[in-house]
Amino acid sequence: MCRHLAYLGPPVALHDLLFGAPHALAQQARCPRHQTSGRTNPDGWGVGWYVPGRDEPERHRTVVPIWDDDAFELQARDLRSGAVLAAARLASPGATIDVAGNAPFVADGWLFSLNGIVYGFAEGVGDQLRAAASARRRGAICSDADSEVLFALLLDRLDDGEPPDAALAGVVHDVLAITTGRLNLLLTDDRQVVGTRVGNSLFARDGIVVSEPLDDAPGWVEVPDESMLRLTETGMEVQRL
């Protein structure tokens, strides 16, 4: 399973979230403490971050493991943002190891990631889910990753005017209606983070939502399983799915 992270708050150096903290994303991708499947997340990674005045977020993706991405680690010391989403990948069985399949996925100002798996995706479930997407969103899918198909379904719901939390819940319910899986989803823009916890670990503190705490300091809250969170400038709300 992947490890992922979202941040919303005052601008911070990307390096602090991704590499600098005691159990930053680079460390938990290599030595996870709460991962339920797989020992590491070696199949590349990605990060998206928002820059004031730009409609779309900046993004970096690579098939290099995050702990070996020395060039971006150096660059990240000079990059600051108040809204960030990053994910280190352990590809689902059968998925191609290609940068196109790495989160975060981006469209219409949104960043999206999945920490989990859609069971049976390569055995027909993926075809069912793709068929449920609109022609526009289905045509924009560039990889064979289950996460990108879920993003297409989510974008359809957003296009129809659903609020982000209802759209995320709808996608989870659509998937679980035909199969099982672990469905920790994160969706963000520069104003909010919305996420689900279904089957994998998720923690929050001080504007950070992450698969595993970044340090051993107090204050981390474990998000309950089968729940949804919404993080804004005014705080965080958690409710049952």
RAPE-V231183 format. One record per pair of residues at least 12 apart in sequence whose C-alpha atoms are under 6 Angstrom apart, sorted by the first residue. I is the first residue (numbers start at 1). J is the second residue. D is the distance in Angstrom with one decimal. If there is no record, write none. Layout:
i->I j->J d->D
i->I j->J d->D
//
This chain:
i->1 j->37 d->5.6
i->1 j->90 d->5.3
i->1 j->116 d->5.4
i->2 j->88 d->5.5
i->2 j->89 d->4.6
i->2 j->90 d->5.1
i->2 j->115 d->4.9
i->3 j->87 d->5.7
i->3 j->88 d->5.3
i->3 j->211 d->5.5
i->4 j->86 d->5.6
i->4 j->87 d->4.1
i->4 j->210 d->5.8
i->4 j->211 d->5.7
i->5 j->85 d->5.6
i->5 j->86 d->5.3
i->5 j->209 d->5.6
i->5 j->210 d->4.2
i->6 j->84 d->5.5
i->6 j->85 d->4.3
i->6 j->208 d->5.8
i->6 j->209 d->5.2
i->7 j->83 d->5.4
i->7 j->84 d->5.0
i->7 j->207 d->5.6
i->7 j->208 d->4.6
i->8 j->82 d->5.5
i->8 j->83 d->4.6
i->8 j->207 d->5.2
i->9 j->82 d->5.0
i->9 j->207 d->5.9
i->10 j->82 d->5.0
i->11 j->80 d->5.6
i->11 j->81 d->4.4
i->11 j->82 d->3.9
i->12 j->80 d->5.0
i->12 j->81 d->5.6
i->13 j->77 d->6.0
i->13 j->79 d->5.6
i->13 j->80 d->4.3
i->14 j->76 d->5.2
i->14 j->79 d->5.8
i->14 j->80 d->5.8
i->15 j->76 d->4.8
i->15 j->77 d->5.1
i->21 j->214 d->6.0
i->22 j->215 d->5.4
i->23 j->214 d->4.4
i->23 j->215 d->5.4
i->24 j->214 d->5.1
i->26 j->66 d->5.5
i->26 j->67 d->5.1
i->29 j->41 d->5.2
i->41 j->88 d->6.0
i->41 j->89 d->5.1
i->41 j->90 d->4.4
i->42 j->65 d->4.9
i->43 j->63 d->5.7
i->43 j->89 d->5.2
i->43 j->90 d->5.4
i->44 j->62 d->5.4
i->44 j->63 d->3.6
i->44 j->64 d->4.7
i->44 j->65 d->4.5
i->44 j->89 d->5.6
i->45 j->61 d->5.9
i->45 j->62 d->5.8
i->45 j->66 d->5.9
i->45 j->87 d->5.6
i->45 j->88 d->4.2
i->45 j->89 d->5.5
i->46 j->60 d->5.5
i->46 j->61 d->4.1
i->46 j->86 d->5.6
i->46 j->87 d->5.6
i->46 j->103 d->5.7
i->46 j->104 d->5.9
i->47 j->59 d->5.7
i->47 j->60 d->5.4
i->47 j->85 d->5.7
i->47 j->86 d->4.0
i->48 j->84 d->5.8
i->48 j->85 d->5.3
i->49 j->83 d->5.8
i->49 j->84 d->4.4
i->50 j->83 d->5.7
i->56 j->109 d->4.9
i->62 j->99 d->5.5
i->63 j->99 d->5.6
i->83 j->190 d->5.3
i->87 j->103 d->5.9
i->100 j->143 d->5.5
i->101 j->143 d->5.2
i->101 j->145 d->5.3
i->110 j->188 d->5.7
i->110 j->189 d->5.1
i->111 j->187 d->5.7
i->111 j->188 d->5.4
i->112 j->186 d->5.6
i->112 j->187 d->4.6
i->113 j->185 d->5.9
i->113 j->186 d->5.3
i->114 j->147 d->5.5
i->114 j->184 d->5.7
i->114 j->185 d->4.7
i->115 j->184 d->5.0
i->116 j->182 d->4.5
i->116 j->183 d->5.2
i->117 j->181 d->5.4
i->117 j->182 d->5.2
i->118 j->181 d->4.7
i->119 j->180 d->5.7
i->119 j->181 d->5.2
i->133 j->153 d->5.4
i->137 j->152 d->5.3
i->154 j->167 d->5.9
i->182 j->198 d->5.5
i->182 j->199 d->4.7
i->183 j->198 d->4.9
i->184 j->196 d->5.1
i->184 j->197 d->4.6
i->184 j->198 d->5.4
i->192 j->231 d->5.5
i->192 j->232 d->4.8
i->193 j->230 d->5.7
i->193 j->231 d->5.0
i->194 j->229 d->5.7
i->194 j->230 d->4.5
i->195 j->228 d->5.6
i->195 j->229 d->5.3
i->196 j->227 d->5.8
i->196 j->228 d->4.4
i->197 j->225 d->5.3
i->197 j->226 d->5.5
i->197 j->227 d->5.5
i->198 j->225 d->5.5
i->198 j->226 d->4.8
i->202 j->223 d->5.6
i->203 j->221 d->5.5
i->203 j->222 d->4.4
i->203 j->223 d->5.5
i->204 j->220 d->5.7
i->204 j->221 d->5.3
i->205 j->220 d->5.1
i->226 j->241 d->5.7
i->227 j->239 d->5.6
i->227 j->240 d->4.2
i->227 j->241 d->4.7
i->228 j->241 d->5.9
//
